[in-house]
Amino acid sequence: MGDLEQHISALPFWTGTLRLEPLLGGLSNVNFLATDATGAYVVRSGQDFAFHQVFRSREVMSARAAHAGGFSPEIVYNEPGLMVSRFIEGKVFTAADMRVNIERVARFMRHFHDEMPRLITGPAYLFWVFHVVRDYANALKGSSNPLTRRLPQLLAINEELEAAQIPLPIKFGHHDLLPANLIDDGARLWLIDFEYAGFGTAMFDLAGLSSNAGFDAAQSGALLAAYFDSPVSSLLLRSHAAMQCASLLREGLWALVSELHLSAPGADYNTYALDNFSRFDAALASYFATYPRN
């Protein structure tokens, strides 16, 4: 048993025999399924990552607020670098699940965006993807990865995508809507993983849903119509398409920055970057084909 497992086993609230099983799939955290006499829990270990603008106190605050709103499992314990939440038994969503639950997910996220600002306490953290892209580009000045040769072009494109955004009310967003961060327990949806949660625009979550689940134009339109509960304007569609490109650009740069600083078990950050840049290039080509430059 390693030092981390020993530390987890010594936490004060376990009852009876504790069993720890690694949960695979994280690119920047170490997670375990912990089971004792009282039930099952998820133990999440991760430090502050200033290079990703990730701070664990913000994550815990957001997760507690999300639980208070009925969106997320209860946090039963936390200390610096460690958070324990109740385990939700259910189906972890895949991209295919997202595509057949568009209206349900849209309603869930609209409720989340509307309710969370009333529950958040403490500093009002902000997530604006176009600033994140610029910050990542600055952090990558010391990288030798060949992909960073594209940075001047990517920063210029980032400006164009930002200019395409339409004004929307400030909401509290999740900002990491991978399908696996949604769980269906058969009666309702649950949302997990609040590393990047903060105030911003709902458009990033809506674009993340579309890009991470591989939505086509019709599915993205259905998502927007269900979320806004109104006909979708051409300006809204353009803003969403531009934000999809931005979300993929941010993910590719996230991987390059992670390559400099992280070493999670089984993580291949360069391959992840290549995949996201390939998807970004395809999304950008589609965007400019639909919305040509002046």
Salt bridges, closest charged atoms under 4 A:
GLU21 OE2 - ARG19 NE 3.27
GLU59 OE2 - ARG44 NE 2.66
GLU59 OE1 - ARG56 NH1 2.79
GLU74 OE1 - ARG86 NE 2.80
GLU79 OE2 - HIS7 NE2 2.46
ASP97 OD2 - LYS91 NZ 3.35
GLU103 OE1 - ARG107 NH1 3.67
ASP114 OD2 - ARG110 NE 3.08
ASP114 OD1 - LYS171 NZ 2.73
GLU115 OE1 - ARG118 NH1 3.03
GLU159 OE2 - ARG134 NH1 3.09
GLU160 OE2 - ARG293 NH2 2.82
GLU162 OE1 - ARG134 NH1 2.95
ASP184 OD2 - ARG104 NH1 2.73
ASP193 OD1 - ARG44 NH2 2.87
GLU195 OE1 - ARG44 NH2 3.41
GLU195 OE2 - ARG56 NH1 2.92
ASP205 OD2 - HIS113 NE2 2.74
GLU251 OE1 - ARG250 NH1 2.95
ASP281 OD1 - ARG150 NH2 2.77
